[in-house]
């Protein structure tokens, strides 16, 4: 997975900004995905968002603190009798210091989340006293250089340099502010801090050089706000946005002039606004391209593009996928990859990233199997509608039901295109059919014919014979030239250990690997002898004997998709890896495995597609660099089906599921300009998630959290 893949991320984009006036030729196309309680978020009101230095996303909610690794949430709640838990579930601020620890503000004050122990220190005053900060803090700000700014009741502002931990106190007198006035917010400007006092006074301080650069009482003198609090933000043009009493005061640095209200300032800047309603601003962020992102109350998200003189609006549309989930927003945050994260008032998190891969779902029904003819058309076997032929260039689709195919079932679960272009389709309880030169022919179960009416898998051996895997009748070899079933291999007449066959894979030796309900067998296609393999060379049993799909890749590594997840086994070095929902995929069941033309592997589980790139370390072990995709990236919402994956000759990977098919351009994914970072989000011993400091059956404990 990349940085979160986290994250992450994105759907079919629709433009939601509707101009009220002005030239809107430069439109901004954004589509938002959401994270809600159904995804594991503890509460729908998201007050603060942070990406930590390890890549995790943190969400402060009205009920709990949440860590998101791109696929799973870890929730942190208060436990009254446990001093090492968060002191209160109402969280509204998260910041990270130079050590990587998080300073969390809750309904009862600050605490420190200690990454190495995965615990919360409810008494930060002990550490504060050690660095010369004495008194009660009511606000903490950590700037981009990891310097601390602590606001102390009746004392002022204490600056602590992040690396040296040297402190300096700026008194109220130094700042030119009446004693007792509280600071509502602190923001950063070019290595300095701008303090916003509750009465409207602004003060800019250079902590490194121990200087108060200026104090600006304009709002205090001209627009008294009765100490209701002020919140300041600085945009890409060094304009100051000061929010107080439901109003926005903007100081234009170029003009040295204050404007009351966003509309007055935008009109002066000749920026076309999408609405003339009063704008109640909750939060502001700036992206690297100079755009100003504004979270509003009841007007959704506004994006000011100074360069093109336009302000875009993104609001909630109930019937439009990818729109904002809420019009009342709490927080807007831009992460290191320029992904935009929005905290809403009721409906969780919305996010968009320009770097995320986007996929489209092609609605072809519940697709159980996929193959492709020599013209490039996809032939999809469905769960209830027979076979659909789909032309990806024109979008044209043709349906073939029982009346056309001669099958006695429309549940089509297996397919293959032979080297000569002939296609075969297998069904559940309906026999199999051949399509050649525009004509269909069906084959039903009979004493000298098809061994079972359910055909679960197909393969082609080196002699271009058709291999047929049945659901209860074992393996059959069919000669297309003579149209005869020349061999049947089952429990009664061979050494095969199961009659329930799921998949075939051709080996470099010319033999065929067979996956079934009792691990795997190797078929010698010359003499039809069979060898069962139930363990590794070292005698270790595989995690699950039931195989949904199996391949041996170009390195000789065996990949098995099973009900227990994905298993990787390298017989050369004995390495056995289990990849499941606890450490790499979403959903416990492995559905299919494919190796692409770039020799990277794609793992398909119930709800996720994982792209695996392998490298060997200095211990001759394989390291798996995984990038995972799910519905947040545009893949289908519902489950993928077993063995419903097909690699086309041009390198495209088609994957079938309950919503249709997704087509992944594997060459583009291989060459995508992304720096992938795997996030370690937990350790599992014998299916038990192990926390920092926890012993497991006397096997010792982990000293610190390993998410690095």
PyMOL commands that set and color helices and strands:
alter all, ss='L'
color gray80, all
select helices_A, chain A and resi 4-6+37-39+125-130+172-175+218-222+262-268+402-405+631-633+666-671
alter helices_A, ss='H'
color red, helices_A
select strands_A, chain A and resi 33-35+46-51+57-61+64-68+73-76+91-96+102-106+109-114+119-121+137-142+148-152+156-160+167-171+183-189+192-197+202-206+211-216+231-234+240-244+247-252+257-260+281-286+292-296+301-305+310-314+329-334+340-344+349-352+361-362+367-372+378-382+387-390+397-400+412-417+423-427+432-436+439-443+455-460+466-470+475-479+484-489+501-506+512-516+519-523+530-533+547-552+557-562+565-570+575-579+590-595+601-605+609-616+622-629+640-647+652-657+660-665+683-685+688-690
alter strands_A, ss='S'
color yellow, strands_A
deselect
rebuild
show_as cartoon
